[in-house]
């Protein structure tokens, strides 16, 4: 037996690095980039631990001190645990939840899917990854707009050839038919999200219908020997829309898209239940069955008690309506305060702007400070320089669009309000204004 310190050699337990040049991890793992948002979060954590006050608009989450999950859901989870609902659920989800999702989709969207078309996942993220893995082979073209959340990483994980197209503020940072048309030929998957993370904007019926028609036309062009073009529609924020904005979805607009559409959804955002980890995918039965085989090996299952409780919630429309009203009011109040504050600065001549809130928990804001000099003499050359300055000078923590696939330093940032109070926002706006006025 080899022992440390024996003549056969020694083991250095003081370092995690290998003593030889060969990599200790796979090529895939070595090439995978970390989360930009988590990197920023580490900076914020260090500041708050040092006693500095930060208005943290970086995390796409809900703080339970600001937004709790529905009391109905909380009680049903406790009751399920009390009954001993703690063993493995079926890999595709407990039957009562799959049936409840089917009823919920018919009631909410007029979409009729059987329970066999529903796959339950541990939050929505495995549903997105499962969709990529189910329909995309290495080298396949995946079309998506930027800014958007994590499509570049899922392309990397599946070996897909990502085709990002840059959406402009003039189009609410959402793709259009005209933007996608030049790159759709021979694509395997189009990835859409509305309301959109990171921008908080949402498709209009006409804009989404144009993309739906493009997908149908491309599939009609292909022969039976060619693989189809699929559409992944992430609508996890679908219940969070404001004002005149109404959530729209592909199959409701174009029923003939049903064989090509996979919906990704869940309770994480609509019910401030990010940690409860109940999501689902709805789509053609053959694709759902194949995805179930894959995710079953991964073990990406939502906990049994939470699944049973979610089924009860989805079958309680009055509870949903009551909770949604309060959640949307609280989120919109915060978004409106940020938007009004930034647009007041713009009216005063400061180099800022924002998009009017439409949905989700996000506001898109531009701080056009690139090329300007701080009071300390530093030149703000990149979005990250601007981000660091606003954090240091105002305790104003935001995420640049670079974290969502945008390469250019355009000055646009995501502001997320799920973990802050209205008081936090009202306190930081005058400090933010002073910090912006201080650059030259």
N, C-alpha and C positions, 0 to 999 in steps of 0.2 A: 504494500500500500504506500502511495506517495504521501509524504508528510511535509508540511511547510518546514523549511530549514534543513531538510535532509540533503544528502549529497546529490540527489537527483535534480535539485533545483529549488528555487524559492518562489513564493507568491507574494507580490507586493499588494497588500490589502489597503494601502493608503491612497490609491488612485483608481479611477474608473476607466482610465484609458488603457487600451491594449499595448503591449510592449512591442508588437510587430506592426508592419504597415498594412496588413490585410484588414478590411473593414469587418466590424463585428455585427453589422446589421445588413439587411437585404438592400439591394440597389433601389427598390421602390421606397423603402423606409428612409434611406439616406437622402434620396432626392426630394422627399416630401417637405414642403415648407411649413413652418408653424403658423399659428393664427396671429395675425397682426393685432387683432382686438385683444387677445390675451397678453400680448407684449405691452400694449398700452395700459391694460388693467394692472400690470405689475408696477408700472410707474405711479399710477394713481394710488395703489395700495401703499407704496412707500411714502408718498406724501401724506396720506391720511394717518398713517402710523406715526409720522413725525409731528402730528398735530395740526396740519394745514387743512383748511376747509376747501372742499371741492364739490362743485355741482357736477355730478357724474352722469353725463349724457351719452356714455359709450356703450353700455350693456343692453343688448336686445332682450331684456328680461323684465319681470315684474318683481318689485320688492313687496313681500307680504305686509310690510308696515304701511304701504301705500295702497296695494290692491290684493285683497285676499281671494282665494278661490271661492266659489259659491258655497254657502253654508250647507245647502242641500247635498252637494257633492261630498263635502267633508264628512257629513253625517253618514252618508251611504258607504263611504270607504270604511269608516269606523265600524259600521254594522256588518259589513262583509268580513272584515278581519275578526270581529267578535264571533261570527259563525264558523270561523276556521277556513276561510277561502284563501289559503296560503300555498297550495300546491301548484305544480306546473299547469298553465293554461294550454289549450290546444295551440299548435304552432301558428295556425291562421287566425287565432282569436276565439274567445268564447262565443258560442252561437248567439246568445242573447244580445251581445254587443254588435255583431255583424248584422243581425236582423234590425237592431235599433238604428244603426248607421244607414241602412237601406231605407227605413221609414223616414229618417231625418232628411235624407237627400230628396226624397219625393215630396216631403212637406215643404222644405226650404227652397228647392230649386226646380221642382217639377221633374226630376230625373228618376226614372224607374230602373233600378238595378236589383238583381237578386242578391241574397246574402252571399252566394258563391262568388260574387264579383267584389267582395270586400275582404281585404287583408289587414288585420290589426298589427300595428308595430309599436315599438317602444318610443313613442314620440314620432314626429314627422320625418326626422333626419334619416332613419333607416329606410323609410319609404322612398326618399329621393335616391339614396344609394342603391336600393333594390331596383328601382326603375332603370337606372343606368346599367346595372349589372344584367338585367333581364333582357334588354333590347339592344344594347351596344356591345359590339365586338371591338377588340383593339384595331385601331386605324379608322374606325367609323367616324364620320363627321357629326359633331354635335354643335348646333347653332344656338347661341344665346346672346342676349344683349348685356352690355355693361353700362352702368353699374348693376351688379346682381350678386346674390349671395352664394358663394362656394361652388359655382358651376365649374370654374377652372380646376378646383381640387378634385371634383368627381371625374372630370375628364382625365386628369392625371392618374387617378386610382384605377380607372378602367382601360387606360391606354388609348382613349379616344383622341381624335384630332379635333381639338376645340376650335370653333370659329366664332370668336367674339365680335360683335358689332357694337359700335359706340352709339348709344342713344343720347340725344341732346336735351337740354333743359326746355327747348321749344316744344318738344314732344313729351314733356313731363318725365323724361328719362326712360320712357317706355319704347319698345321696338314698334315699328310700323310695318305694314306690308311692303312699302317702298324700300325700307331699310333691309328687310330680310330677302326680298325677291332675288337679288343678285347672288346670294350665297346658298339658296335652298336646294339647288340641284344636287342630287345624290346624297343629301344629308340623311342621317338615320333618326335623329331626334332633335326636336325643337323644345327648349326649356323656357317656360314662361312662369311668371309669378305676379299675382295681383290680389290685393294691394301689395306693392313692391317693397321688399327689404333690399336696399337701404333707404329708399327715397320717400316712402309714404304716399306715393301716387298710385292711381288705379286706372285700368283700361276703361275707355268708353265702349259702349256697345258697338259703334261703328268701327273703331280701331281694332277691336278684337275680332270682329266679323271679317275684316279684311285679311287678317292673318289666317283665320280659319279657312277662308276660301283659298288662300295660297296653298295651305297644306292639302286640301282636297284636290286642287288642280295638279299638284305634284304627284300625288298618289294615282290620279287618273292617268297621268302621263306614263307611269311605270307599267311594265308588263307583269304578268302573273309570275314570271321567273325572277323578278326583282323583289327585294325586300321592301316593305313599306316604310314610309316616314311616319314616326310617332310624335305625338304632342304630349309633353308632361306639363300639367297645369297645377302649380303649387298655390292653393287657395287657403292656406292656414290662417291668413288674416281676413278671410272673406266676410266675417261678421263684424269687422271693425272698419266701417266706412262712415263718413261724416257729411253733413249738409246735403247737397243735391247728388252726391256721388252714390251710385248704386252698384253693388257687386254684380259682375256678369261672368258667365263661364262658357266654354266652347260648345259643349253638346247642347245646352239650352238654345244657343244661337244657331247651331248647325247640327241637328240630330244625326246626320249622316257621318259625323266625325266620331261617333261612339266607338267603332272598331279600332280607332287609332289613338284614343285619348286615355291617359292615366291621370287621375286626380290624386294629389297628395294633400292630406288634411289632418286635422286632429284638434284636441282641446287646449293645446298649449297656450295659444294667444287669445282665442275667443273667451276663455275662462280663466286667464291669468294662471294657468296650471302647468307651467313649464316643467316643474319638477315631478309632476304626477306621471308623466311619460306615457300618455295614451295618444296614439296617432293611427292613421289608416291610409290605405291606398284603395281607390275604387276604379275599376276598369274592366276590360274584356276578360272573360273567365279563363281563357287559355293563358294569358299573360299573368293573371293573378295566381293561377295554379303554379306556374313556373317560378314566379317570384317567391311563393311560399316555400318551395323546395330549397331555394337558395338561402332565404333568411332563416329557415328552420335550422340549417346547419350553423348559422351565425348565432342563433339564440336571441334574436332581437325582439323579444316578446315583452309586451306591457304586463305588469304585475296583475295577477288574477283578480284581486280585490278591487283594484282601480278600474279594471275592465268592467266588472259587474256594476260598480257604482256609476261609471260613465253611461252604461246602457240605461240605467234608471234616469239619469239626467237628460239624455237625448230624447227620451219619451215623456219629458215633462216640459212642454212648450211654455207654460206660464212661468215656471221657474227660470227658464232660459231668457224669456223676454224681460223679466224683472231684473235679473242680474246684468244682462247686456245693456240695459238702459243706464244703470249706474256706472258700469265700467266705461262705456263710451263717453259719458258725460265727463268723467274724471280725466280720461286720456285727452279728450278734445280740449278741455279747459287748459291743460298744460301746453298742448301744441299751439293753441291760439295765443297764449301768453308769450311764448317764444317768438311766434310769427309776428305778432304785433310789435314786440320789442325790437326785433331786427328791422322790420320795415319802417319803424319810427326813426331808427338810426340812418336808414337809407334816405328817408325824406330830409334828414338833416345834412345830407351830403357825404356820409361815410360810405366807404367802398364795400358794402354788404348787400345781400339780397337773399330771398327765401322763396320756396314754392308754397303756395297755399295748401294747408293740410287737407288731404282727401281720405286717408285711411291708414291703418296699422298704428304703430306707436312712434312713427318717425317723422322728422322734418328735415328736408334738404335745405341747407343754408350755405351761402358762399361768402367767404371772408377773403376778399381780393387784396391780400396784403403782400403777395409775392413781389419781391424786388424792393420792398420798403425796409427801413432801418429802425431797429428798436431803440429805446432810450439808452440801452447799454452799448449801442453801436453795432449790434449784430445785424447782418442782412438776412432777411427771410427769403431764401431762395426756393424752397420746396414747400409742399403742403405740410410735410412733417415738421418743418421749421415753424410754420404758422401754428400748427397744433401745439407744439411744445411752448411756444410763446404765450398763447392764450391760456394754457394750463398753468404756466408759471406766473403770469401777470394778473390773471383774473380767477384762477381756480375753475376754469371753464373747460371741461373735458369732453372732447368730441372725437369722432373717427373720420379720417380722410377717405375719400372715395377710392384711394389706392387699395384699401383693404377689400374692395369689392370689384377688383379687376380693371379699374381705370388706370391708365399709365400716365396720362398728362397731368401736370400740376395746375389744375384749373381753379383751385380754391374752393371746391365743393366738399362739404362734410355731411355726415349723418349725425343727427341729434336724436337720441332716444329718450323717451320720457317715462318709461315704465317703472323706474326705480328712484324717481325724484318727486318732491312735493312741489306744490304751487309756490309755497314760500321760498323754497330753494331757488326756483326760477326768478321770482321777483327780486330776490336778494342779489343774484349774480348779474342781472342785466345792466345796472348802472356801473358795476365794476368792469364788465365787458366793454361797455361804451368807452370808459376812460382808457382801457388798454388799447383799444383800436385808435382812439384819438391821439395816443402817445407815439404812434409810429409815424415816420416821415419818409 
